């Protein structure tokens, strides 16, 4: 009975409005994207704990209201980071970020719509999502008369993903996610993007996939915002 009462009170507190406002804020504060995306899962039937977590994000934003995206003209190089969590839940969270001028210009944090059977599959899926966004961004830069030097690096911390994209053919381990792989490989073969391995500690997109310890979160936040 107390649980039903708590949920009744939740519906009167406009959880949907609160999440809508937080989604709007993520445009200039990508550091909260994972937490907002995670809480959006509960918009149909939010719990008091969900509402408290959303208020915690508001408190964090209030205490860091001087932060924002800062671009540096000296860092005029486009680069992409793509990462995914895997193992804890069936459909892992994934995220990517396109950086230019030292800060984020495009990013996403979302739960993948597939049940990944391996970390390589999950990483390849988010790699392909990032590559698709990169294709649009390249056209946008050309329209703005600022063509980028090809290929654009896409960083992944999964060596199997990098090797699968660079090496032609389909193996028994990769044939079940060939669609993602073929799109990423097509970009590679056309010299549009190039997969590069990077250590997990330097993977900026890790902030879009899970809750991190404070020091790691602050390090990746600094990379996203160009603090």
Secondary structure, DSSP 8 states (H G I E B T S, - for coil): -HHHHHHHHHHTTTHHHHHHHHHHHTTT-GGGHHHHHHHGGGSSS--HHHHHHHHHHHHHHHHTTT------TT----EEEEEE--SSSSS-EEEEEEEETTEEEEEEEEE-SS--SSHHHHHHHHHHHHHHHHHHHHHHHHHTT----SSEEEEES-HHHHHHHHS-S--TTTGGGHHHHHHHHHHHHTTSEEEEE--GGG-GGGGGTS---HHHHHHHHHHHHT-
